[in-house]
Amino acid sequence: CIIFMFILIFHNVISVKGADSKTAKRMNVVFVMDESGSMSDTDINALRYEAVDLFLGLVTDFGNYMGAVVFDDNIVLQRDIAALEGNDAKNELSKSIREAYSNGDTDIGKAIELATDMLLKSGNSELESVIILLSDGNTDLPKDKTGEARIQSENSKQIAINNALNNGYKIHSICLNANGKANSDELKAISDATSGVCVEVKSAEDLKEVFSQFYSIIYDTETITLSDSLLPEQG
């Protein structure tokens, strides 16, 4: 893995020095973020949001299309894909993800099926598309006494993988295994099936590095020079 060294101060989305907006690649990107109850323990300082901010700060200010799905055992937030035009749009997307709080169980299949459906319906058809999936475990539905929810989740997962394969979407995933209880096999299988990358990390403090690596993979970049300055409130 390529490791990027950076010094960052976070509040809103950071900025990038010297990005060439004329030649930079544009993409459809959907963030799929686990907000199940266990995340309050595995990411106690909410560093996943700073990792998303890092990624948003690296992309060009114009030309990318982005959306988000925040989930537990239900869909907590569906942020439809739209053109990400300027720092205000980046900050608004970041804010919506941060504010989508929940405390339920975990249904990965439902979340990634929605993400692929969003790409099909509102992604820019002229751009390549990726999904970045973050979870601290695997599908976990303890209230499902009949097994029907588990079956539906598995069906949704297969639909999502088929959608990704048929349309060339890659699903990159991050398994946050901070408590040693996470099983990365499910996330790895999803990423492997769609030619994506799965990374397992032991600490939420590593999330920013992984999102930086994913930026490099998705946008085919080399070494990135980051600013250590804050993005003004007005963008």
Sequence and secondary structure as in RCSB ss.txt:
>XXXX:A:sequence
CIIFMFILIFHNVISVKGADSKTAKRMNVVFVMDESGSMSDTDINALRYEAVDLFLGLVTDFGNYMGAVVFDDNI
VLQRDIAALEGNDAKNELSKSIREAYSNGDTDIGKAIELATDMLLKSGNSELESVIILLSDGNTDLPKDKTGEAR
IQSENSKQIAINNALNNGYKIHSICLNANGKANSDELKAISDATSGVCVEVKSAEDLKEVFSQFYSIIYDTETIT
LSDSLLPEQG
>XXXX:A:secstr
          SS   BSS  TTT   EEEEEEEE  TTHHHHTTT HHHHHHHHHHHHS SSSEEEEEEEESSSE
EEEEEEEEE SHHHHHHHHHHHHT      B HHHHHHHHHHHHHHHS TTSEEEEEEEESS  B TT SSSHHH
HHHHHHHHHHHHHHHHHT EEEEEEE SSS   THHHHHHHHHTT  EEEESSGGGHHHHHHHHHHHHHT     
B  S   TT 
